[in-house]
Amino acid sequence: MAETITQITQPPEFIEAAAKPAITQLQQAVGQFGQADLSQTMGPQFVAGLSPLQQQAIGAAGGLGAYQPYLQTAAGLSGPTAYQQFMSPYQQDVIDTTLTEFDRRTQMGLPALASQAISAGAFGGGREGVQRAEYLSSADRNRAALQAQLLQQGFGQAQQLAGQAFGQQMNLAQMAPAFASQQIAGLSTLGGLQQAQEQAGLAAQQQLAQAQLQQPIQAAQTLGSGIMGLISGYPGQVQQTVQPTPSPLQTALSTGATLAGLYKGFSKLGD
């Protein structure tokens, strides 16, 4: 029968001595990583909120409806009675003064008629009465025309002022949302830059927190990789050798040779 001889060659003791602490360190690091509070490295605290300028932009969005008061004011400046609020408070005084002056001048013309009647020898007669009546009738028509002219002039001015005010309110109604839109756009752009800057800072903090969390296990892995490199340079080996069992004849011959050698040795000692 054949006999199998197994020979195991292990890495040097210094490699084994270094590998044991590395394995312990890796186990501890893995345990700490498994029990770590991931809310410290992930979550909404690493998401940038709205910047102050963005919040102002949201608040300014209410200004898009700022045209409504101007439209309401413009509505009050339209219609058949819109002119009344633009009538001059002194117009009636002007009309009264003008008509009073007109009446005074009319009365100043009556003596001239009487003088003409006297010169013509018709004073107190029917002819004088007709001339006086025509004079006063003409004066009344002129007075009425003058009054109408003054009223029309005041009405026209009031209408013009009402139209101007209406146009101004409509322009303001158009400008208000446009101005608000420009303001919102500007605030949004600047606010976006602020938010991006803050987000970059939060991302850097998150990367640092994650790196600190993984640092122990990465260090253990690095150490283990170095030890594995050493082990690969001193690989363990297992060798098996199959040795046939000697036959009786081989055993006898081997034994005889051994005894013969011993005999020779003792013979030399006897000499």
Backbone bond lengths (Angstrom), bond angles and torsions (degrees), N, CA, C in turn:
res aa  C-N    CA-C-N  psi(-1)  N-CA   C-N-CA  omega(-1)  CA-C   N-CA-C  phi
1 M - - - 1.466 - - 1.523 110.37 -
2 A 1.357 114.08 152.01 1.465 119.36 -179.98 1.522 109.89 -94.60
3 E 1.302 118.30 149.29 1.462 124.48 179.88 1.536 109.15 -113.68
4 T 1.393 116.41 129.59 1.468 121.99 -179.61 1.517 109.70 -97.27
5 I 1.317 115.84 125.18 1.461 122.00 -179.30 1.530 107.69 -111.44
6 T 1.365 117.82 120.12 1.475 123.72 -179.83 1.512 109.33 -102.99
7 Q 1.384 116.15 129.19 1.458 122.36 -179.98 1.529 108.18 -124.19
8 I 1.347 118.18 120.21 1.465 124.28 -177.78 1.523 109.36 -106.90
9 T 1.354 114.91 125.87 1.469 120.67 177.66 1.527 107.87 -109.76
10 Q 1.325 120.00 116.38 1.466 124.80 -178.40 1.526 110.82 -97.90
11 P 1.402 116.78 157.80 1.472 118.99 176.48 1.522 110.44 -61.24
12 P 1.309 116.40 163.15 1.479 119.61 179.83 1.527 110.99 -59.93
13 E 1.349 114.98 155.71 1.458 120.51 -176.35 1.531 112.30 -63.58
14 F 1.343 119.81 -31.24 1.474 120.53 -177.36 1.535 111.20 -67.63
15 I 1.343 115.51 -30.10 1.463 118.15 177.05 1.521 110.06 -71.39
16 E 1.331 116.40 -42.49 1.468 120.09 178.27 1.525 110.76 -63.32
17 A 1.332 116.78 -38.35 1.464 120.25 -179.84 1.528 111.44 -65.83
18 A 1.339 117.24 -33.92 1.465 120.38 178.66 1.521 111.52 -78.84
19 A 1.317 117.68 -30.47 1.470 121.23 -175.72 1.522 111.79 -70.91
20 K 1.314 117.98 -36.39 1.473 120.55 -176.68 1.529 111.99 -62.18
21 P 1.374 121.17 -49.53 1.474 119.80 177.31 1.536 112.39 -63.28
22 A 1.347 115.69 -33.91 1.466 118.33 -179.95 1.518 110.86 -64.90
23 I 1.323 116.36 -40.47 1.460 120.24 178.49 1.527 110.50 -64.96
24 T 1.345 115.83 -41.57 1.471 119.99 178.30 1.532 110.74 -62.92
25 Q 1.325 115.96 -43.69 1.471 120.21 179.47 1.523 111.11 -62.84
26 L 1.327 116.69 -40.41 1.466 120.24 179.56 1.526 110.42 -66.14
27 Q 1.323 116.82 -40.53 1.467 120.20 178.87 1.530 110.87 -63.04
28 Q 1.332 115.89 -42.63 1.472 119.18 179.06 1.535 111.39 -64.96
29 A 1.337 115.48 -41.71 1.466 119.51 -179.34 1.523 111.00 -64.51
30 V 1.328 116.59 -40.91 1.467 120.38 178.15 1.526 110.46 -64.55
31 G 1.333 116.58 -39.87 1.453 119.67 178.00 1.524 112.36 -63.84
32 Q 1.345 116.20 -43.35 1.458 119.80 178.34 1.532 111.26 -64.19
33 F 1.327 116.65 -39.30 1.463 120.61 -179.93 1.525 110.65 -65.72
34 G 1.328 115.99 -38.44 1.463 119.34 -179.76 1.518 112.66 -68.94
35 Q 1.326 117.71 -28.34 1.463 121.53 -179.19 1.531 112.64 -96.75
36 A 1.323 117.33 2.85 1.466 120.46 -175.75 1.525 110.73 -68.11
37 D 1.329 115.26 147.87 1.468 122.74 176.78 1.530 108.03 -84.80
38 L 1.328 116.53 101.34 1.460 120.76 -176.30 1.522 112.52 -69.54
39 S 1.347 117.33 -14.13 1.464 118.75 177.86 1.523 111.53 -67.98
40 Q 1.355 116.42 -14.09 1.456 119.76 177.49 1.532 111.88 -81.20
41 T 1.334 116.50 -15.37 1.472 120.31 -178.92 1.529 112.58 -118.00
42 M 1.309 117.46 -8.50 1.465 121.18 179.79 1.523 108.73 -139.48
43 G 1.304 116.77 159.35 1.451 119.57 175.73 1.512 112.75 128.99
44 P 1.327 116.32 178.20 1.470 121.16 -175.38 1.516 114.12 -66.84
45 Q 1.350 117.45 -16.08 1.460 118.39 -179.94 1.532 111.97 -67.22
46 F 1.332 116.02 -13.56 1.457 120.17 178.62 1.531 111.64 -101.80
47 V 1.317 117.25 13.53 1.469 122.32 176.78 1.531 107.81 -110.11
48 A 1.317 116.67 122.78 1.469 121.23 -178.04 1.521 110.16 -68.57
49 G 1.317 116.19 134.49 1.461 120.75 176.39 1.514 111.40 -83.99
50 L 1.311 115.81 -174.90 1.459 120.47 178.64 1.530 109.72 -66.37
51 S 1.304 115.72 136.00 1.454 120.22 177.80 1.527 109.57 -75.21
52 P 1.333 117.94 162.36 1.476 120.28 178.15 1.525 112.90 -55.81
53 L 1.342 116.60 -38.43 1.463 118.85 -179.98 1.522 111.42 -68.77
54 Q 1.336 116.85 -36.12 1.460 119.29 176.37 1.526 110.96 -65.62
55 Q 1.317 116.83 -38.03 1.460 120.08 176.41 1.523 110.51 -64.62
56 Q 1.331 116.70 -37.92 1.462 119.40 176.01 1.519 110.56 -64.01
57 A 1.337 116.37 -38.12 1.467 119.88 178.96 1.520 110.83 -62.54
58 I 1.327 116.14 -40.27 1.468 119.66 178.04 1.524 110.07 -65.06
59 G 1.333 115.96 -41.51 1.462 118.77 177.97 1.519 112.06 -65.43
60 A 1.343 115.65 -35.80 1.469 119.07 -179.71 1.512 112.23 -71.85
61 A 1.335 117.68 -14.75 1.466 119.91 179.03 1.528 111.13 -60.98
62 G 1.323 116.03 -25.75 1.462 118.55 176.90 1.519 112.26 -65.72
63 G 1.327 116.32 -20.76 1.452 120.02 178.86 1.514 114.04 -72.46
64 L 1.349 116.96 -10.12 1.454 119.30 178.28 1.525 111.15 -65.42
65 G 1.327 117.02 -23.11 1.461 120.14 178.18 1.513 112.81 -96.51
66 A 1.341 116.76 14.94 1.462 120.32 -177.90 1.523 112.62 -69.86
67 Y 1.335 117.23 -10.35 1.462 119.42 -179.76 1.530 112.23 -72.55
68 Q 1.327 117.60 -20.15 1.460 120.53 -174.12 1.531 113.20 -59.88
69 P 1.334 119.58 -46.12 1.473 117.89 178.32 1.528 112.88 -59.22
70 Y 1.334 116.41 -37.16 1.461 119.59 -179.94 1.526 110.90 -68.00
71 L 1.345 115.68 -37.33 1.464 118.79 177.59 1.530 110.68 -65.84
72 Q 1.318 115.57 -39.97 1.462 118.66 179.17 1.532 111.09 -64.52
73 T 1.327 115.26 -40.61 1.464 118.64 177.76 1.524 110.65 -65.34
74 A 1.360 115.81 -41.18 1.462 119.70 179.48 1.522 110.94 -63.17
75 A 1.330 116.56 -35.88 1.470 119.55 178.76 1.526 110.89 -62.92
76 G 1.326 116.46 -34.60 1.466 119.53 178.25 1.514 113.23 -74.05
77 L 1.338 116.13 -10.84 1.465 120.62 179.54 1.527 112.11 -99.00
78 S 1.306 116.64 9.12 1.456 121.10 177.81 1.532 109.22 -116.54
79 G 1.314 116.04 163.93 1.454 119.76 -179.55 1.516 112.09 104.35
80 P 1.323 117.55 169.59 1.474 121.52 -173.74 1.515 114.27 -69.51
81 T 1.315 118.45 -18.95 1.475 119.73 -178.03 1.521 112.77 -107.20
82 A 1.331 116.90 8.82 1.470 119.42 -176.33 1.520 111.54 -64.82
83 Y 1.336 117.07 -28.08 1.459 120.77 -176.28 1.520 112.87 -68.01
84 Q 1.351 116.44 -23.71 1.463 120.24 -169.74 1.526 112.14 -59.81
85 Q 1.336 116.30 -38.00 1.465 118.22 -177.87 1.526 112.71 -72.83
86 F 1.358 116.48 -7.11 1.460 119.70 178.83 1.532 111.79 -109.31
87 M 1.315 116.64 4.93 1.462 119.39 176.58 1.528 109.06 -68.04
88 S 1.306 116.57 138.42 1.458 120.81 179.86 1.531 109.65 -67.41
89 P 1.325 117.36 130.75 1.473 119.16 177.87 1.536 112.70 -66.78
90 Y 1.317 116.98 -12.19 1.466 121.12 -179.01 1.534 112.10 -101.30
91 Q 1.349 116.40 1.45 1.457 118.26 -175.21 1.542 112.69 -62.79
92 Q 1.325 115.67 -42.91 1.466 118.05 -179.88 1.522 111.24 -64.27
93 D 1.328 116.28 -36.27 1.462 119.26 176.65 1.526 110.75 -63.44
94 V 1.338 114.32 -40.41 1.469 118.22 179.17 1.522 110.39 -64.67
95 I 1.358 116.18 -42.55 1.465 120.12 -179.98 1.538 110.36 -63.50
96 D 1.324 114.98 -46.26 1.473 118.38 -178.87 1.529 111.17 -61.46
97 T 1.297 116.68 -44.05 1.468 120.08 -179.19 1.528 110.52 -64.18
98 T 1.326 115.89 -42.45 1.470 119.23 -179.38 1.527 111.52 -64.56
99 L 1.338 116.11 -43.63 1.459 119.35 179.91 1.524 111.99 -68.37
100 T 1.301 116.28 -34.49 1.473 119.22 176.68 1.521 110.52 -63.06
101 E 1.311 115.55 -43.17 1.451 119.49 177.56 1.530 111.14 -64.11
102 F 1.354 114.91 -37.06 1.463 118.83 178.33 1.532 110.35 -64.88
103 D 1.328 115.83 -44.07 1.479 119.23 178.69 1.531 111.24 -61.97
104 R 1.326 115.42 -39.36 1.476 118.49 -179.85 1.522 110.62 -62.50
105 R 1.316 115.46 -42.88 1.459 118.80 -179.76 1.546 111.06 -68.32
106 T 1.363 114.95 -34.15 1.468 117.74 177.27 1.527 110.53 -62.76
107 Q 1.333 116.25 -44.44 1.457 120.49 179.26 1.539 111.45 -64.78
108 M 1.293 115.84 -31.93 1.462 119.09 178.69 1.536 111.31 -67.67
109 G 1.305 117.55 -20.18 1.464 120.46 -179.92 1.509 113.48 -84.00
110 L 1.327 118.58 -16.47 1.468 121.05 -178.06 1.533 112.51 -65.94
111 P 1.324 120.50 -43.83 1.477 119.41 177.48 1.520 112.79 -57.43
112 A 1.305 116.46 -34.16 1.460 118.63 179.35 1.522 110.94 -64.87
113 L 1.347 117.14 -37.51 1.456 120.48 177.01 1.526 111.02 -64.48
114 A 1.324 115.51 -42.48 1.473 119.72 179.47 1.516 110.89 -63.41
115 S 1.318 115.85 -39.75 1.458 120.03 179.56 1.514 110.52 -64.12
116 Q 1.338 115.67 -40.57 1.455 119.08 178.08 1.524 111.13 -64.45
117 A 1.351 116.36 -38.86 1.460 120.32 -179.68 1.539 110.94 -65.87
118 I 1.335 114.69 -37.69 1.466 119.18 178.83 1.511 109.39 -65.77
119 S 1.288 116.30 -45.09 1.465 119.84 -178.49 1.525 110.54 -62.35
120 A 1.337 116.03 -32.41 1.469 119.64 -177.77 1.516 111.45 -89.54
121 G 1.341 117.24 -1.69 1.444 120.51 -179.45 1.508 113.06 71.86
122 A 1.322 115.46 24.70 1.469 119.36 -178.12 1.515 111.67 -118.86
123 F 1.322 116.59 17.77 1.473 118.79 -177.31 1.526 109.54 -65.12
124 G 1.299 117.64 131.48 1.451 124.01 179.09 1.517 113.22 81.14
125 G 1.322 117.13 -2.21 1.448 118.72 179.43 1.512 112.83 -90.43
126 G 1.330 113.76 -176.65 1.460 119.54 -178.96 1.512 113.02 -67.00
127 R 1.324 114.88 -33.00 1.462 117.79 179.33 1.513 111.09 -63.11
128 E 1.300 115.59 -43.69 1.474 118.80 177.92 1.517 110.76 -61.97
129 G 1.338 115.71 -39.22 1.456 118.90 -179.62 1.520 112.41 -63.61
130 V 1.350 114.66 -39.47 1.474 118.07 178.55 1.514 110.70 -64.71
131 Q 1.346 116.94 -46.05 1.464 120.09 179.62 1.534 111.70 -61.07
132 R 1.343 114.56 -41.15 1.470 118.40 179.67 1.519 110.77 -64.28
133 A 1.348 116.41 -40.92 1.467 120.35 -179.83 1.524 111.23 -65.63
134 E 1.330 116.34 -42.53 1.461 119.21 178.52 1.527 111.21 -64.98
135 Y 1.327 116.41 -39.14 1.466 120.68 179.95 1.527 110.03 -62.25
136 L 1.336 116.23 -47.72 1.473 119.99 -178.47 1.527 111.40 -68.77
137 S 1.340 116.53 -36.49 1.453 119.58 178.24 1.530 111.07 -64.87
138 S 1.330 116.52 -42.36 1.461 120.76 177.54 1.528 111.05 -64.66
139 A 1.333 114.49 -38.53 1.463 118.77 179.06 1.535 110.69 -65.04
140 D 1.334 115.96 -38.67 1.462 118.74 178.80 1.526 111.10 -64.60
141 R 1.329 116.40 -40.93 1.465 118.91 179.61 1.524 110.58 -64.58
142 N 1.315 115.26 -42.88 1.466 119.11 178.49 1.535 111.41 -64.50
143 R 1.318 114.55 -37.79 1.467 118.58 178.80 1.516 110.26 -63.71
144 A 1.334 117.12 -44.52 1.463 121.66 179.60 1.522 111.12 -63.94
145 A 1.345 116.17 -41.46 1.458 120.13 178.50 1.531 111.25 -63.85
146 L 1.356 114.92 -40.82 1.463 118.81 178.83 1.519 111.21 -64.42
147 Q 1.320 115.99 -42.22 1.469 119.72 178.46 1.525 110.83 -63.25
148 A 1.344 116.10 -43.84 1.468 119.88 178.66 1.521 111.18 -62.26
149 Q 1.313 116.57 -39.30 1.462 120.88 178.80 1.524 111.34 -63.46
150 L 1.323 114.89 -43.16 1.468 118.35 178.90 1.524 111.55 -65.42
151 L 1.339 116.51 -40.46 1.472 119.92 178.19 1.525 111.06 -65.65
152 Q 1.339 116.52 -43.43 1.462 119.95 179.49 1.515 111.59 -63.81
153 Q 1.304 115.99 -38.32 1.457 120.04 178.24 1.530 111.08 -63.24
154 G 1.313 116.94 -44.07 1.465 120.50 178.33 1.518 111.82 -66.33
155 F 1.352 115.64 -39.54 1.468 119.58 178.45 1.524 110.97 -64.82
156 G 1.341 116.44 -43.08 1.469 119.84 -179.96 1.517 112.00 -62.57
157 Q 1.319 116.13 -42.27 1.468 119.21 178.29 1.527 111.47 -63.85
158 A 1.337 116.26 -41.42 1.463 120.10 179.59 1.527 110.77 -65.07
159 Q 1.343 116.98 -40.15 1.460 121.23 177.94 1.519 110.73 -63.07
160 Q 1.321 115.88 -42.03 1.463 119.83 179.33 1.530 111.31 -63.70
161 L 1.318 116.03 -43.74 1.472 119.68 178.36 1.526 111.22 -64.97
162 A 1.322 117.76 -38.71 1.467 120.83 177.78 1.521 110.70 -63.82
163 G 1.337 116.63 -40.67 1.462 119.99 177.99 1.515 112.18 -64.73
164 Q 1.325 116.32 -41.00 1.461 119.70 178.01 1.530 111.04 -63.22
165 A 1.327 115.38 -43.52 1.470 119.29 179.49 1.524 110.66 -64.24
166 F 1.338 116.85 -39.29 1.465 120.55 177.98 1.530 110.39 -61.62
167 G 1.339 116.67 -45.66 1.462 120.19 178.74 1.521 112.41 -62.70
168 Q 1.331 116.48 -38.81 1.461 119.81 178.82 1.522 111.77 -63.78
169 Q 1.321 116.26 -42.44 1.465 119.83 179.65 1.529 111.09 -66.53
170 M 1.319 117.73 -37.60 1.459 120.56 178.43 1.533 110.49 -67.44
171 N 1.323 116.85 -38.70 1.471 119.76 176.61 1.524 110.98 -63.53
172 L 1.321 115.24 -42.03 1.470 118.70 177.98 1.525 110.83 -64.54
173 A 1.318 116.47 -37.39 1.470 119.98 178.62 1.522 111.11 -63.26
174 Q 1.331 116.96 -33.68 1.454 120.60 178.50 1.523 111.87 -79.48
175 M 1.318 115.88 -35.08 1.461 119.73 -176.95 1.521 112.73 -76.04
176 A 1.330 117.12 -31.51 1.470 120.17 -174.94 1.527 112.08 -59.02
177 P 1.358 120.12 -53.57 1.469 118.67 179.73 1.518 112.67 -68.18
178 A 1.353 117.13 -31.44 1.459 118.72 178.06 1.528 110.46 -65.01
179 F 1.321 116.02 -43.38 1.471 119.91 177.67 1.526 110.39 -64.02
180 A 1.335 116.50 -42.02 1.467 119.95 179.09 1.524 110.72 -62.91
181 S 1.336 116.89 -39.57 1.467 120.24 179.43 1.520 111.18 -63.91
182 Q 1.321 117.06 -43.44 1.462 120.38 177.56 1.519 111.30 -62.70
183 Q 1.308 116.09 -41.07 1.465 120.25 179.40 1.524 110.56 -64.41
184 I 1.331 116.20 -43.52 1.469 120.30 179.56 1.524 110.95 -63.47
185 A 1.343 115.90 -42.57 1.466 119.73 179.51 1.521 111.13 -61.70
186 G 1.321 116.69 -44.40 1.462 119.64 179.02 1.516 112.64 -63.85
187 L 1.320 116.47 -45.29 1.467 120.20 178.85 1.519 111.27 -63.83
188 S 1.332 116.65 -38.73 1.465 120.21 -179.61 1.522 111.20 -65.27
189 T 1.330 116.46 -41.18 1.465 119.62 -179.46 1.529 110.98 -65.08
190 L 1.321 115.97 -50.94 1.461 119.06 179.52 1.524 111.32 -65.23
191 G 1.336 116.72 -38.77 1.461 119.92 178.38 1.516 111.77 -64.48
192 G 1.344 117.26 -35.71 1.465 120.22 176.90 1.516 112.18 -63.88
193 L 1.333 116.27 -37.92 1.472 119.79 176.76 1.528 110.64 -64.83
194 Q 1.318 116.38 -41.91 1.465 119.74 177.64 1.529 110.59 -62.02
195 Q 1.321 116.48 -44.63 1.461 120.31 -178.99 1.528 111.02 -63.67
196 A 1.341 116.94 -41.51 1.462 120.61 179.25 1.532 110.93 -62.35
197 Q 1.328 116.26 -40.76 1.461 119.95 178.32 1.524 110.97 -64.00
198 E 1.319 116.19 -43.75 1.463 119.63 178.91 1.521 111.02 -64.97
199 Q 1.349 116.72 -38.64 1.460 120.27 179.78 1.525 110.92 -64.62
200 A 1.341 116.34 -38.02 1.460 120.07 177.58 1.532 110.31 -62.38
201 G 1.329 117.31 -40.92 1.459 120.22 177.77 1.520 112.19 -64.82
202 L 1.331 117.33 -41.76 1.460 120.69 178.47 1.524 111.28 -66.64
203 A 1.330 116.95 -36.99 1.468 119.95 177.74 1.526 110.60 -64.08
204 A 1.340 116.63 -38.91 1.464 119.96 177.53 1.532 110.70 -65.05
205 Q 1.320 117.76 -40.23 1.460 120.94 177.79 1.532 110.76 -64.34
206 Q 1.329 116.34 -40.18 1.465 119.82 179.28 1.530 110.77 -65.15
207 Q 1.335 117.06 -41.86 1.462 120.25 178.16 1.523 111.11 -61.95
208 L 1.341 116.39 -40.32 1.461 119.86 178.39 1.529 111.00 -64.50
209 A 1.335 117.36 -43.64 1.460 120.93 -179.97 1.529 110.89 -63.22
210 Q 1.321 116.76 -41.35 1.459 119.71 179.21 1.527 111.37 -68.39
211 A 1.332 116.84 -37.90 1.460 120.18 178.25 1.529 110.77 -65.42
212 Q 1.347 117.15 -40.58 1.468 120.17 177.96 1.520 111.11 -65.24
213 L 1.336 116.93 -35.70 1.459 120.27 179.02 1.527 111.21 -67.64
214 Q 1.316 117.48 -38.29 1.455 121.44 -175.91 1.524 113.13 -90.37
215 Q 1.335 117.21 -8.50 1.463 119.69 -175.14 1.532 113.38 -59.08
216 P 1.363 120.51 -45.44 1.472 118.62 -179.50 1.525 112.59 -61.35
217 I 1.340 117.54 -44.41 1.462 118.61 -177.41 1.522 111.01 -70.90
218 Q 1.320 117.32 -32.11 1.458 119.60 176.94 1.529 110.71 -68.52
219 A 1.347 115.90 -39.46 1.466 118.94 177.95 1.526 110.65 -63.77
220 A 1.350 116.30 -42.21 1.465 119.77 178.66 1.521 111.03 -64.48
221 Q 1.314 117.06 -39.54 1.463 120.38 178.55 1.522 111.29 -65.89
222 T 1.334 115.79 -38.99 1.464 119.01 178.57 1.526 110.95 -63.93
223 L 1.346 115.24 -44.88 1.469 118.99 177.42 1.520 110.82 -61.53
224 G 1.336 116.61 -43.71 1.458 119.77 179.66 1.514 112.37 -63.02
225 S 1.332 116.32 -36.87 1.465 119.17 178.83 1.526 110.97 -64.16
226 G 1.345 115.90 -37.99 1.454 119.00 178.04 1.523 111.94 -65.25
227 I 1.328 116.37 -42.28 1.476 120.24 179.89 1.522 110.13 -67.30
228 M 1.325 117.10 -38.87 1.461 119.46 177.73 1.527 110.61 -61.82
229 G 1.344 116.02 -34.04 1.463 118.43 176.30 1.514 111.88 -64.50
230 L 1.354 115.76 -39.48 1.473 118.79 177.05 1.525 111.17 -65.33
231 I 1.336 115.33 -42.18 1.467 118.96 -179.07 1.519 110.61 -62.17
232 S 1.325 115.72 -37.35 1.466 118.04 -179.94 1.527 111.40 -66.05
233 G 1.354 116.82 -24.63 1.469 119.59 176.45 1.529 112.89 -80.13
234 Y 1.333 116.44 -19.27 1.477 121.22 177.44 1.523 108.12 -127.84
235 P 1.300 116.13 68.72 1.465 117.46 -174.87 1.535 111.62 -68.97
236 G 1.302 114.77 142.86 1.462 119.17 172.84 1.523 110.03 -72.31
237 Q 1.329 116.45 148.61 1.468 121.02 -177.89 1.518 110.22 -132.54
238 V 1.290 114.35 147.56 1.467 121.85 174.75 1.523 106.98 -125.08
239 Q 1.336 116.82 115.84 1.465 121.49 -179.65 1.524 109.00 -116.19
240 Q 1.300 114.96 135.30 1.464 121.83 177.34 1.532 108.77 -120.58
241 T 1.330 115.05 128.62 1.481 121.32 -179.79 1.531 108.69 -118.60
242 V 1.298 115.93 128.71 1.480 121.81 178.95 1.528 107.90 -98.00
243 Q 1.340 116.73 117.13 1.466 122.36 -177.98 1.531 108.70 -117.34
244 P 1.319 116.79 121.32 1.482 119.16 -177.98 1.530 111.11 -66.63
245 T 1.328 116.79 148.33 1.470 122.77 177.68 1.537 109.21 -75.99
246 P 1.369 118.66 129.61 1.503 120.37 -177.99 1.541 111.52 -65.57
247 S 1.343 114.49 145.71 1.477 120.56 178.94 1.530 109.48 -76.71
248 P 1.324 119.58 165.24 1.475 121.55 178.46 1.516 112.42 -56.53
249 L 1.319 116.73 -38.62 1.458 119.37 -179.41 1.509 110.58 -65.04
250 Q 1.387 115.08 -42.85 1.466 118.46 179.63 1.517 110.58 -64.70
251 T 1.332 115.86 -35.36 1.468 119.57 178.85 1.515 110.57 -67.44
252 A 1.350 116.46 -41.42 1.469 120.56 -179.11 1.506 110.72 -65.80
253 L 1.328 115.08 -44.46 1.455 118.58 179.56 1.514 111.05 -62.61
254 S 1.392 114.96 -41.28 1.449 118.48 179.81 1.516 110.28 -63.91
255 T 1.346 115.77 -40.71 1.461 119.98 -179.74 1.535 110.78 -66.45
256 G 1.351 115.91 -41.06 1.474 120.09 179.01 1.504 110.67 -62.89
257 A 1.310 114.67 -41.75 1.467 118.00 -179.71 1.509 110.32 -64.22
258 T 1.309 115.72 -36.72 1.469 119.33 179.94 1.515 110.20 -68.14
259 L 1.332 117.57 -43.41 1.468 121.12 179.41 1.518 111.16 -65.91
260 A 1.331 115.73 -37.69 1.469 118.65 178.90 1.508 110.26 -64.35
261 G 1.293 115.43 -38.63 1.462 118.48 179.15 1.503 111.00 -66.23
262 L 1.317 116.75 -40.05 1.455 120.20 179.10 1.535 110.61 -65.30
263 Y 1.354 117.60 -39.31 1.454 121.73 179.64 1.518 111.16 -62.15
264 K 1.318 114.66 -43.41 1.461 118.80 178.74 1.528 111.08 -63.26
265 G 1.265 114.33 -37.02 1.469 117.72 -178.62 1.520 110.93 -67.65
266 F 1.325 115.60 -44.26 1.449 118.38 178.94 1.521 111.62 -66.31
267 S 1.358 117.13 -35.52 1.460 120.01 179.22 1.507 110.32 -62.03
268 K 1.265 118.47 -40.63 1.449 121.64 179.49 1.519 110.32 -65.87
269 L 1.292 116.37 -36.62 1.459 119.30 177.82 1.529 109.95 -65.96
270 G 1.391 118.46 -35.90 1.486 121.47 -179.97 1.512 111.93 -68.43
271 D 1.304 117.32 -35.22 1.464 120.10 178.49 1.506 110.13 -66.82
